[in-house]
Each structure stands twice: as C-alpha cells, then as structure tokens.
Amino acid sequence: MTMSMGRMGLLSLMGLAVVVVLTGGAAWAAQPEPWKFGLQAAATPVMEDITWFHTFLFWLITAITLFVLALLVIVIVKFNARSNPVPSRTTHNTLIEVAWTIVPVLILVGIAVPSFRLLFFQLDLPKADLTIKATGKQWYWTYNYPDNGAFEFDSIMLQDSERKPDQPRLLAVNNEVVVPVNKVVRVQTTAADVIHAFTVPAFGIKIDAIPGRLNETWFKATKEGVYYGQCSELCGKDHAFMPIQVRVVSDQAFTAWIEDAKKKFASAPDNSRFAGLSAVSR
C-alpha cells in the first residue's frame, strides 16, 4: 500500500513537472519543436480563435469520416452478393435524397459562420498602439519603428558560431523585434526585391511582403516571451534562412529598449550590403 501510494505521488510530481515545463515553455518561447504535434501555443486572441477553429474542423471531419466508414461497412456486409442474392431495384428514395442535400448544406453553413467571423477578426485592424514596418530583402528583414523616431535596423540570422546555447538554430537573429505586451501592434509589410511573407505562427499572422505594395496585419501578444517565425514565401536560394524573432516585454522594458535602440541604430552602419553573405558559409 505504501509503495503504491509512493508511486502515485511520484507520478503526480512527474505530471506536475511536465505541465510546468510545457506551460512555461509555451509562455516564454514559441518555436518549432522536435516531434511536435499540433499548432504552436497561442499568444494572441487571433491565434486562439484559429486554434479553436482548427480543433472544431478536426472533430467535424473525424465524425464525417467515421460516418462514411460505417456506411461503407454496412454496405459491404449487408449488401454483398452472398448476403443479398436478390438485390433491390429501388431507383429513388425521396427522404434519402433530401437528407443528402440538406445535411451537407447545413454542415457547410456551420463551417462558414465561424470561418467568416475569424476572417473578419483577422482583417479588421483595430486602432494600433504601435506600428512596425517590415521590409523583406534577400535574405533578411529590415524593421522600422515609425511611431518611435523612425529608426530602423536589419535583422539577420545568427550563424552557429554566433549563437548562444539557449538560442535556436536557424531561428535566432542578431537584432530582434521588441514589442510591448497587451498592445495592438500594426505590422506593415513590403519588399525590396522579390515577394516574401511575414509569418509568426504563435501570433496567427501570415501576410505577403510585395515590392511596391504595402500590406497590413496586426497582433496583440498577451504573454511576454520570445516568439519565432520565418519567411513563408519561396524567395530564392536562402529562403530558409531569414527568420523572424519577436520579443514581447512589459511597457517599462519596451520604453527602455526604445531609448536604447534610438541611440544604437541611429549611428549603426548600414550592413545591408553584407546581409547576402550571411548564408554563404553555412
């Protein structure tokens, strides 16, 4: 009895540790993980809705698949030549024909309502507390803070020799985007050369960056931490090496970072001409 209770206590502690690690990791850093199944942990209201809609569709599709499978099994078992040597010659059944017309329509309407609501939520930009302009270049990002002095900086992927042990490979950058928590951030995207795509899975945002055009999206991060994304458009040979790193901090930390960034990037040399070399030596 004592051994059984000890095992139960040990299992409980292990379960608690797993929960702490998982929830803590989701709140601190959202990034791809080995053998991960499912979406990254949501860090914005939009991504929460996307996750809900994804789960809703998964169970709906599962139910439809099981229903069709059951019908096929019934047909195979009940209406094969051995079990049913004299087949029915029925050609029409009004009830069945009405049902297989009405039911799919109701299912599609049930999908369309939350789908359109989610699209409206994503595309209807609320009043922004902060604007960031992201310009895609081959193969790095340039960020501009027009609301905070219009300074800008290049964000280039770190080489293996430059990374710290806690920085993920192919995702960590030299200059990260910093935004305040619980604030509406408007992201304006464009490109200097070819089409890129600004994508951060934990925020539920993915928008093209097109030369000569300014696209907009938004997010409101509700958890402090570091979040990673990547260019999601095939933009050339180093497409896989232009990551996005966003750090969400408190209002006080953001204000301090802004003051430091104004000084740091105001006098920083233009390193854009060297950015194309960042992926050569991989």
N, C-alpha and C positions, 0 to 999 in steps of 0.2 A: 504494500500500500504506500509506504514511504517512498519507495523507488518510483512508483507510478506517479505520485504527486511531484517528485523531483523532476521527472521527465516532462510533465505537463508545465512545470514552472520554467524549465529550460526552453521548451518550445515557445512558451509565451514571450519570454525575453527575446528569443531569436526573431519572432514575428514582429515584436515592437521595434527591434533594431532595424529590420528590413523596412518597416513603414517609415521610420525616421529618416533612413538613408534615402529612400525613394522620394518622399515628400520634400526633404531638404534639398536634394539634388534638383528636383523639378523647379523649386523656387529660386535656386541660385543659378543654375546653368542649364539652358535648354539647348541640346545639341544631339546629333545622331549618336546612337549607342549601339555597340555590337549586339546582334541578335534581338534588337528591339522590335516588338510587335505592336503596331498601332501608331497613333499620332503622338507628336510631342505634347507635353503638358501645356495646357492653355495658359497664356499670360495676359490675355486681353478679352474683353467681352465678345468681340467678334469671333475669336478662336473658340471660345466656349460654345457659341452658337454653332460653329462649324462642327465641333466635336459632337454636340448633341444631334445635329442633322445626320452626320455620318453614322452614328450609332442607330438612330431611328431607321435609316435606309438599310443598314446591315440586318437588323431583325426583320424588317419587312421583306427583304429579298430572301432571307432564310425561310420565312413562313411560306412564301410563294413557291420556293424551290421544293420544300418538303411536301406541300400540297400537290404539286405536279408529279413528284415522285410517287406519292401514294396513289394517284390516279393511274399512273403507268403500271404500278404493281398490280392494282385491281384488274386492269385490262389484260395484263399478261396471264394472271392466274385464273380469272373468271371467264375470259372470252377467247382462250386458245382453242384450237381445233379439237383437242381431246375432251376438254370440259364442256364445250359448247358446240357439239357436232352439227346442230341446226341453227345457223346464225340468224339473228333478227334482220328483217328487211326494212326496218324503220328508216325513213329518209329525213324526217323533220320532227323537231320537238320544240315547240314554241317557248316553253319555260326555260329550257337549257339555252336556247339561242338568245333570249332576252337577258339571261343571267350573265352569259359570257360576253355580252356587250356592255351591260351596266356596271358590272363589278370592276373591270379594268378602268372604266372611266372614273369611278369613284376612287380607285387606288391612285390614279394619276392626279386627280384633284387634291387628294390627301397629301401627295408629294409636292404639288405645285404651290400650295398655300405657304408652308414654311420655307420653301425654296425662294419664292419671290420676296418674302419677308426678310430673309437673310441677305439677298442681293441688295435690297433697298438699304438695309442696315450698313452694308459694306460701302455702298456707293454714295450714300448721303453724308457728306462730310460735315461734321458739327463744327462749331466755332473753335478754332485752334488756339491753344495756349503757346504753341511753339511751331515754327516751320523749319524744316530741313530740306535742302535741295541736294539730291544725289545724282551725280553725273557718271554714267558708265563709260569707261575707257578700256582700251585693250592693254593690259587686263588688270584693272584695279578700279577703285571707286574714289571719286573726289566729292567731299561733302562741304556744304556751305551753310552757315547759320545766318540768314538774312535778318532775323529779328534780334540778333545779339552782336551787332557790329560787322556783320557780313564777312567775317573771316572764313577761310576755307583751308582744307588740308587733304592730302592724299592718304588713302588707306590701302596699304599693300600687305599681302600675305607674308607672314614670317617664314623664313627658311628653318629647317630642322635645327641648324646650329644656333639660331637666334631665339628659339622658343624656350620658355621656362618649363619645368616638369609638369606644372598644372595646366599648361596651355595646350589645347587640342591641335593635332596635326592637320594641316590644310584648312584650318578654320581661324586660327589666331592671326591678328593683324598688328601692324606697328602703331596705328592710330585708330582707336575705336570711336564709334558714335556714342555720345553720352546724352541721355535724356532724363527728365525728372519723372518720378513715379506718380501715377494717378493724374497725369496731364494729357490732354489731347494733343498729339503730335501729327502735324500735316507733313507728309513726305511728297515732295515734288521730284519727279524723275525725268531725266533726259539723257542723251548720249552724245559723245563727241565724234564717234566713228561709225559703229555698227549697232544693231539692236541688241540691247542687254535686257535683263529682267531682274528687278529688285525683289527678293523673296526672303521672308523671315517666317518659318513655319509656326513658331510659338505665338506670333502675333496675328497669324491668319492673313498675311498680306503677300500679294504677288502681283506685280504690275510691270509692264514693259517700259523700258527706257529707250526712246526712239530719237534718233538725230532730228533736230528741227522741230520737235514737238515736246510739250510739257504735260506730263500725266500727273495725276494726284491720287493719293490714297491716304489713309490715316490709321493710327492705332492709339490705344490708351493702355499702357502697361500698368497692371495692378500689383505687380510683385517686383521688388528690387532683385537685381541679379544680372547675369551676363547671358545674352541670347545670340545665337548664331544663325546665319543664313548664307546663301550663295546666289550667284548669278544663275538663273534658270533658263537662259536662252543660249543656244549654241552660237557663240560669238567669236570663234576662232580656236587656234591650237591650244591656248591656255585658258579656255573657258572654265575648266575645272579648278582654276587656281585664283579666282577673285572672290574670296569670301566676304561676308558681312558680319561685323561684330558690334553689338549694341549693348551698352551697359546702362541699366536703369538704376538711378540713385535717388536719394532724398533731395528735397528742394534746396537744403543748405549745401549739400555736396555739389549739386548742379551749379549753384551760384558761384561757388568757389572754383569749380572747374572752368566755368565760362571766363572768369577773370584771368585765370592762368592761361587758358587757350588763346585769349586775345593777344597776350604777350608772346606766347610760344610761336603761334602761327603767323603773327604779323611780320616777324623777321625771319621766318623759316625760308630757306632757299627752295626754289621750285625744283622738285625732284621728279616731276612727271616724265622727263625725258629718260630717266633711268628705270621707270617702272616696268617697261617692257623687258628689262633684263632680269627681273625678279624670278621668273620661272625658268630661265635658260639652264641654270645649273642644277636643276632638280635631278 
